[in-house]
Amino acid sequence: MTVDSGNARTPAEGDTYLERRSLRRGSAGWLLLTGLGVAYVVSGDYSGWNFGLAEGGFGGLGIAMALMGVMYACMVFSLAELSSVLPTAGGGYGFARRALGPWGGFLTGTAILIEYVLAPAAISLFIGDYVESLGLFGLTSGWPVYLACFVVFIGIHLWGVGEALRFSFVVTGIAVAALLVFAVAAFTDFDPSRLDDIPVDPAAFGANSWLPMGVLGIWAAFPFGMWFFLGVEGVPLAAEETKDPARTLPRAIRWSLAILVVLALVTFFAAAGARGSAAIQDAGNPLVEALQPGGRATAWSRIVNYAGLAGLVASFFSLIYAGSRQLFALSRAGYLPRFLSLTSRRKAPYLGLLVPGAIGFTLAAATGDGARMLNVAVFGATISYALMSLSHIVLRRREPGLARPYRTPGGVLTSSVALVLACAALVATFLVDVTAALIALGVYVVAVGYFGVYSRHRLVARAPEEEFAALAAAEAELDRE
């Protein structure tokens, strides 16, 4: 039996519904959340970004990185405001639900979920490659390694959020320290003439040594410029497990981005200048390649090689966390099957961890195509960025009197810049991998069909995101009277 509440419904079981779907509050302060924000992204500094050199050259990727950095900065400042207003586990979905209604919330949440389910699957493949290349435990890359990743790290999450975030913080610290070690070693052999050594395509419009693939190469490099920041937007998903979220979340988001900007600049210039853009543009492990002239391993390259594994583990581990919280929030509100939001005695959303983990492992073992899965994840991410930025604009216009403990510098102008750049990045994904974009669209079509036909009629009015929306609607009605 259900009880009507506007467009949403509340299970008749009453208080027990939310009691069985509650997280452990107050488990994280700003420092752990800052570590979480860096952990989402740090593996992107170790590999992946360098393929953008093949698309746009050093200059093209550099401009793309700068533009994507501006996009993330504008979006992060917007999310900092939204997270202080709506501190729930729904994160971006919750913001879009308040601003754009149930359809906007569902489309945003689905896009975020695509990103956070596909990215860990892809990273598990990269971890397998690292394990094999390092000769660890005598293992070769394959399904036992992927299975071990999901089992071990999901197990830590099931243990408890505080323990999980502390583990993530330590591993992330190792990965960041190694990036600084890499930079010191690489800059000792830095040569500016190596930065623009990729051959020029004379047929490309506007081509030169800095833009060897021409002006269009800048646009094609957008998705790779995103790799230096992809995932930092997941910090608000920890809202319900945070101490004083209205103050803590904005602080953690800003610090995370500041650290990531520094790491991006240092990594980009050091790697390309030490070995040359041409030498690392197709490398699966560009930082190690940059420290191995002639392919000869050095003490520095070995250190960075092992640390690269730590970076992959940090991102894998934190993205599992983000995916579980997004699934938890969507399920608790009825957008997805409600049983997926049940929590254990340790207040962990166990099905929210196990179900995406099972999907991720299956995809990794069945396809073995990490690059394609990451491209699908990037497609989902860009859609969510556009919708979250739009949500900030709508809420500023429609609810100017809403209490905002933190306000975005520049206001609507800031989020408008993020919206325009996110749309440009979305189109750029078609320039890089049309198949991945079409796969993501196919998943979207199926999800939209499920929501339109079934779940939008079964939303849970007492879920935090739905309560926020109901209060806003009631206040608007009073104002009209």
Beta strands, then each sheet from edge to edge (+ up, - down):
strand 1: 2-5
strand 2: 8-11
sheet 1: 1+ 2-
end
